[in-house]
Amino acid sequence: QEKLPGLLERAEGKSELFKHDSKGLLSSLSTVLLQEVERFNKLLKVMSSSLTDLVKAIQGLIVMSEQLDTMYNCLTNGVVPPNWEKYAYPSLKPFATWFIDLIERVAFMREWLTQGEPACFWISGFFFPQGFLTGCLQTHARKEVIPIDKLNFAFRVLEDDYTQIDRGPDTGVYLYGLYLDGARWDETTASLTEQYAGSLYEKMP
């Protein structure tokens, strides 16, 4: 329980993220951030309260309910408990790597919240990536005064590693965290090619 990340607090957020435009609207990506913060906080609260109850049940201070018993067995066997899965993002990872992933996701959101929009967004770190993509379209639609249903995504693979990018593009966003199934990206030819033998998934640049 002591290793659980702290809650994400809007009060600690960078003020620039929550400025309203001339029409009184909050930035679309800031809205996405607040929705993600709410989802992560709900999960963290459930984890914290259930862990507290589990410790009390083990100590004999409260009754070991069926849910707590299931939770104890899951944690013992390295499986994410069902009562956590209910509030978590979809994942097939065993508990150990799932928990590390959770810490990294919360850290990404915390940095965005406190430091401002990142130069490059970790697309697979979102609870709801579709919401983020819609937010990107909404941002461009507002900027260019174009109906959002007239917009489509265009993609370009960059040669630079995401860690080397220190500012976002003038239009659109930089993403990392995408994977290929059944193919890989060949940096020499800048195109898709056959995946390596024995490899199920390949990471995109």
Beta strands, then each sheet from edge to edge (+ up, - down):
strand 1: 120-122
strand 2: 174-176
strand 3: 179-181
strand 4: 184-186
strand 5: 191-193
strand 6: 201-203
sheet 1: 1+ 2+
sheet 2: 3+ 6-
sheet 3: 4+ 5-
end
